[in-house]
Structure formats: C-alpha cells, structure tokens
C-alpha cells in the first residue's frame, strides 16, 4: 500500500477497527464508521486555524455539507 495522507489513514483505520471488532459484521456499520471518520478529517477545525474569522459563512456552509455526510452515516447505521 502506498503512503497515505494522515486523513486517509484515519478513515482506513476506522474501517479496519470495525472489521477487527467483528469480521462477520463487515457491513454498512463499518462503512458508516468510515464515513464518520471522513467527515471528522474534513471538518473545518482540522484545516482552519482560527475558525472565528471573517469568512464564517464559508465555514458554516462547510459544516452544513459535513452534516449531510453524517446524516448518510446515520441512515446506514439505522439499517
């Protein structure tokens, strides 16, 4: 495997952790965990040093997009 970015590594680790916990349940729950890890890695706080800066509406839109992604994870976990 090639060297991964730290954010990609975190997502992969979340997926592997779910699989290691119960390899027979490698299903939508594991996929949802990977989606959540992706959203955490993409969160503005991981990329913007001072989140209360002049372009707050941009940051708010970013968070709104992540909320949609997290809602997908919620839907998968509810299956």
Protein Blocks (a to p, Z undefined) as FASTA:
>chain_A
ZZddfklmmmmmmmmmmmmmommlgcfklmmmmmmmmmmmmpmklmmmblmbfklmmmmm
mmmmmmmmmmmmmmmmmZZ
